[in-house]
Amino acid sequence: MRTRVIGAALFCAVAGLTVACQPSDNSVTGGSTSSATPTAGAPAGDGKGVGTPAGEGKPSGAASKAVRDFVGMGLQSAQDAAQADGFYALKSHDALGRGRMQALDRNWKVCSQNVAAGTSVPTDTTLDFGSVKLEETCPARDEKEPTAAGGKMPDFKGKSMKAARAALDSGTSITVKDASAEGRWVLVESNWQVCTQTPAAGAALNGRPVTFTVVKFGETCP
């Protein structure tokens, strides 16, 4: 028995110059990944030492379908209908620019959609719905949230306190006060609108502290 083992080892060592003594791929279990063997004489990659990732630089393989008109539908109903059509990449945003989250979709309605109704697009396209609450009126066009581009103080008057905070650098020192005489706590900032601001719109920020006075949406600034 010992002689046979040594003999087999010597045979593998010699035969290894031309054929490796390895088990075949078919004997490996526990995985489903397979790799294609390049055709003799064909390059193994893209000529740069790295194979081209599958699908890179190629159009989507998803089937195309016409996007229906979702405007006027309840947000939950619009999402259900989109999924029934094969669109599963769905987003929504506050069309009033207040930065509110659509926590309960049934309480919101669709005002706009990023892909025009009737347009045929691959079903893996992301559909984004601009929405407002059921009792609110849709704006003529989606209101953009403010940004502090160029280091200048934007004009935040009438904007939500949440959007104002999001526009400023995260390190900015911010003080928020109730503009009324009631001294209320400003808890859900998306429900409050800016009345006054310091520094004034257009002033250089330069890390300066910022102060806002606010009232709830639907109230009049004093």
ZIPETA-V425696 format. One record per backbone hydrogen bond with DSSP energy under -1.0 kcal/mol. CO is the residue of the C=O (numbers start at 1). NH is the residue of the N-H. If there is no record, write none. Layout:
BEGIN
co=(CO	CO)
nh=(NH	NH)
END
This chain:
BEGIN
co=(1	2	3	4	5	6	7	8	9	10	11	12	14	15	15	20	24	25	39	50	53	55	63	65	67	70	73	74	75	76	77	78	79	80	81	82	83	88	89	91	93	94	95	101	104	105	107	108	109	110	112	116	119	121	122	127	128	129	130	130	131	132	133	148	151	153	156	159	160	161	162	163	169	173	175	177	185	187	188	189	191	192	193	194	196	198	200	203	205	210	211	212	213	213	214	215	216)
nh=(5	6	7	8	9	10	11	12	13	14	15	16	17	18	19	22	27	28	42	46	56	58	123	121	118	73	110	78	79	80	81	82	83	84	85	87	86	90	127	129	131	97	143	103	107	108	134	75	132	72	130	119	67	65	125	91	114	93	111	112	95	109	136	151	205	202	159	194	164	165	166	167	172	210	212	214	187	189	191	192	217	161	215	158	213	211	203	153	208	175	198	177	195	196	179	193	219)
END
